[in-house]
């Protein structure tokens, strides 16, 4: 009974960015119909798997959805999609707009069928610039928005991508906000609209929000970059037996740190005295902290810093996260029984509502699992469905 109950979403997205956004809409209560190709979303094949077509990336990005597979290059396949769009609130796609136009599913076409529709595109670039028709992937956009360059400054000088589909997920989250805002506008006016969520512009804003620095001003005051984020010693600190994540940030926390560690010598050092002094000498400050943390074990530091109310967390690896006491206590990783995949570890919806609790409506579907159900809801007869299967428009 989530906050989006009653909203119908036609999900024409694949891979990660779009499916991540539509999974959130489904978790929030929307009825999400995932329209897949005859072969299915390619992420179904990313292993390891128990059964072909049900890989972990797919399982963790496509719950709370129903699946139908269609060949959209066939007229009947396109007719099915138009029938679904007619009664939908939202259409989400993540191919280039030119591809939607070639399928004769551009906004000008679907808005005639359903003027209340929110037509949301998540793709590479804004459509009013020279990159409009270029393809885009997470790695490309990371590179184009400076992330590998920033990574190089903080390590050994070698540019590297962030080891996470950061762009896909940030743009997916942005899409959820844009879609929900568009639904509010529609409720006020009765009118739907087209909304574009481009990867490049979204990530340019995301990265430069931290690192614009002196480039904010005209003429520029410096070459940009947030010194604290770019310090090579901004990293988990090595202890005598492992690593620990600590940030001593404001004056109160620093005073607690000096008291807890007995470092009166640092209290009197102007480089540590206040926020401005620490910011101007951030490399020295972090370097000194690195030396301090090597003197005790991780457990000793956890106890001492927690007692002093200084922000500290363990440095987990992927397996450690599964046994984190907070995540265990909140049952963040419920083990659920998938109808074909057996027991799988799911993840809770992270947001909480006091009135409209959101929970996954269903586990990730097999390819075309609800195909006939969706076709019947759209008004197709058993004979018409049988003909579609026979003609290769869909599968049994």
N, C-alpha and C positions, 0 to 999 in steps of 0.2 A: 504494500500500500504506500509506495514511495511518492514523493512530491510531484512526479511527472505522470502519475497514473492517468490513463485516458488519452495520452499522447501517442500517436502512431508514427513510427519512424521507418522509412524505407532506406536501408543501408546498402549503398552500392560501393562500398569501400573494400580495399584489400590491404594486405601486409600488416602494418602496425598503426600508423598515425590515425587513419580514419576509424579502424576497428576499435582502437583504444577509446576514442571519443564516443562511439556509439555504444560500447560496453558500459561506459559511465551513464549514458542516458538510459540504458536498459536497467542498470542497477538502481537508478533513481525512479524506476517505475514505468518507463515508457515501454510500449510494445514494439520491439525492434525486429524487423523482418530483414534478414541478411540475404541479399540477392547475390548468389555466387555463379561463376561460370560453370560449365558442365564438368570441368575438372576440379573445381573448388579453389578456395584461397590457397595461394602458394605456401603460406605459413603452416598449413596442415602437414607439410612434408619435413619441417625442421625438427630433428630428433633431439634426444632419444624418444622413442615411442614404444608403446605396447602393441598398438595396432596402426597400420598405415593410415595416414590422413588425420591423425589425432595427436599431433605433436604438442609439446608443452607451451610453445609460444602461442599457438592457436587456442589451446585450452584456457590460457590466462589472459586472452584478449577478446574472447568471443562468447563469454557466458551471457546470460540474460537476453539471448537472441533466439529467433527461429530461423531455420535455413531453408531456402529454396534455390535450386540451381536452374538457370535458364540460358539458352543461347540467344543473346540479344541481337545477333546479326540476322536472325530469322524474324520475319514479320510478326509471327505469333508470339515470340518471346518478347518483342517490344510491346505488343498489345497487352501482355500480362503486366508488364511494368507500368504502363499507362493506367491500367485498371487499378493497380495498387496505389499509384500516385493520386488518383482521383479522390481517394478517401483518406489520404495521409495528411499529417500535420507538418512533417519534416522529411526532406530528401537530403541525404548526405552522400557526396561522392568525392573521390580523391584521384581521379584521372585529370589530365589537363582539360580545360573547358572546350578546347578544340575537338577532343575525343567525344565529349558529350554531344557536341553539335553534329559530328559525323553519325552518331547513333540517332540523330533527330530527337534528342532529349535535352536540348538547350533550354534556358529559362524562358525564352519567348514562347516555346512550344508548351511546356508544362504549366506555365502561368495561365494560359488560356483554359486549360483543363481544370486547374485548381488554383484560383487567385489567392487563396488563403495559405498556400504552401510556403514554408520556409525552405529555400533552395540553397543549401550550404555546401560550398566547395572548399576542400582543403587540398592545396596543391602548391607548386613550387614558388611562383612569383606573381606579383600584382600584374593585372592585365593591361595596365596603362604604360608599361615600360618595355625596353628592348628585349628583356628576358622572358617576355610573356609566354612564349611557346616552348621554352626550354624544359627538358625533363629535370627532375630534382630528386635527390635521395638524402637521407640523414647526413651521411659523410660529406657530401658536396656542400650542404648548407653549413655544417660545422666549419669546414674550411673557409667558406666565403664570408663567414661572420667572425673570423679571427680566433676561434677557440684553439686550433692546433698551434697557432702562433703564441697565444698566451701560455699554453701548456709547455712550449719550448722554453719560454722565459723562466718558468718555475722549476725546470729540471735540468737535463743535460744538453739543452739546445736543440734537441730533435723534436720537430713538430709531431704531435700525436693527436688522434681523435680521442674524445672522452669515451671510456669503455661502456657505453650505454647508449641506447637510441634516444638520446636526450632531445634532439629536435622533434622527432616524431611525437614524443610524449608531451612536450611543452606546447607544440602546435595543437595536438589533440585536446589538451586541457583548455587552450584558448578557444578552440571551436565549441566546446561545451558551453562556455560562458557566452559566446556570440549567439549560439542557437537559443539558449534560454532567454537572453535579452530580446531576441527577435520575436520569441513567443509572447513576451510581455507586451511588446509593441503591437503585435497582431491582436491581442486581447483588447487593447485600448482602441484600435482603429478598425479592426476587421480585415486588414490587408496583410498579406504575406509579402515576402521580399526575397531577393537574392542577396546572399552574404558570402563574400570571399574571404578566406583565411589563408593568406600566403605564408609559406614557410620562411622565405628569405626576410621579408619585412618584420615578421613576428620575432625571429631570432636576432635580427639586427637590434631591435629595441631591447630584447632580453639581455644581450651581452653588453651593449653600450650603456644600459641603465647603470651598471657598475663602473664601466671602464671609459666612459666619455671623458671624465676628468677635465683637464684644461681645454680640450677640444670643444667643450660646451660654449666657450666664449669666442667671439669674433673681434679681433684676431685671436688665435689660440694662445693659451698661456703655457701649455706644454704639449707633449706628444700623446697624452691620454694614458689611461691605465690607473688602477686603484692599487697603490703601493702595498697595502696589507695583503691583498689577494695575490699579489705577484711575488711576495717574499718567498725565497726558496726554503725558508724554515717554517713556512705555514704548512704544516703537515702533522700527522700523528707523531707524538714524541716517543723516542726510544726510552724504555725504562731498563732496569737491570736485567729483566727477564722477558720483555715483550714490548708492546706498544700501547699507548693510551691517547685518547682524544681529549684535549683540554683547550679551553679558551679563557684567558684572564683578560677581561675587556674593559670594564669601567673602573673608576677610581675606588669604589667600595670593594670590588673584587680584588684589586691589586693590594689594597690595605690588608685584606684578609689573607692574601697569599704571603705577604711579607711576614705577618704575624705567625702564620702556620708553619712557615719554613725557617723562621728566625733570620731572614735575610735583611737585617737592618741596613746593611751596606747598600742594597739596591734602593731602599726607601729614600735615602739621601742623594741618590744619583739623579741629576736633572733629566736624564734620558728616560727615567721611569716615573718622574714626579707627577705628571698629568697627561691627559689624553693627547694634547698637542705634542708634548715631548716624545711620547711613545710613537705617535704617528710619524714624526720626522725621523725617527731612528729605528724603524720597525725591524729591519734586518738584524741590528744589534740586539734588540729586545728579544726577538724570537730565538736568536742564536744562544743567548744566555739562558733562556728557558730550556732549550734543548740540553744544555749541559747540566742544569739543575735536575731534570727528570731522569737522567741516567743514574742518579745516586740511590734510587730506591726501586723496589719491585712494583709491578702494576697493582697488586692487591694493596700494598701499603699506600700508594698514591690515591687509589680509589677511596679508601677509608678516610685518609687525611683531608682530601679535597671535598668529599661529600660532607664531612663534619664542618668544614669551613664555608659551606655553601658556595663553592666555586664550580662553575659549569664543567662537568667531566662525564665522559661516556667511555665504555670500552671500545676498542677497535675490533669490530666483528669481521669475520669472513662470512661467506654466504651460508655455510652450515651453522655457524654460531648464531645467526639471526633467528633460526628456527627455535632455539632454546633460550632466547633472551627472556628474562623473567617477566618483563613488562608485557611483551607480546604473548607470552604464555598465559599470563593472568587475564589478559583481555580477549583470549581465544581468537587471536588475529589469524591463525592458520588452522581453521577447522578442517579435519579430514572428512571428506564427504564421499559418498558412493556414486560414481558415475555409471550410468546404465551399461556402457560398453567398456569403459576403461578401468572399472573397479575402483578401489579407494584412491583418491587423489587429494593432494593438499591444496586447498583453496585459500583465498585471502578475503578478509572482511572488507566491506565498504568502509572507507576511513572516516567519512563525514557522518555526523549524527544529527538527527532532527528530533525535536521534542514531540512533534505531533504526527509526522509522516515518516516513520521509520523506513529506511531503504535497505533492502536485502536483495541479493541476486535472485532473479525470478526462476532461473533454470541454469543448468550447466551447459557448457559449450556443445552445440549440436553436431551430430554427424551430418555429412553433406546431404542436403535435400531431405533431412529428417522430417521436416514439417511441410514438405512441398505440396503434397495433395491437400493437406488441411488448409494451407494458405490459398490455394487455387479455388477450393470450394467456398471459402469465405469471400473470395472476390467474385463469386457467382458463376464459376465455370462448372459445367455438368460433368458427370462421370465419363460420358462419351467424349466430350471435348478434352478432358484430361488424358484419356486413353490415346486419343489422336496425337496429342503433344508428345507423349512418351514414344509412340510409334515413329513420329517424324523427327525425333532427336532434339526437340525444343527443350525438354526436361528429361529427368530420369524417373524410373519407378522408385 
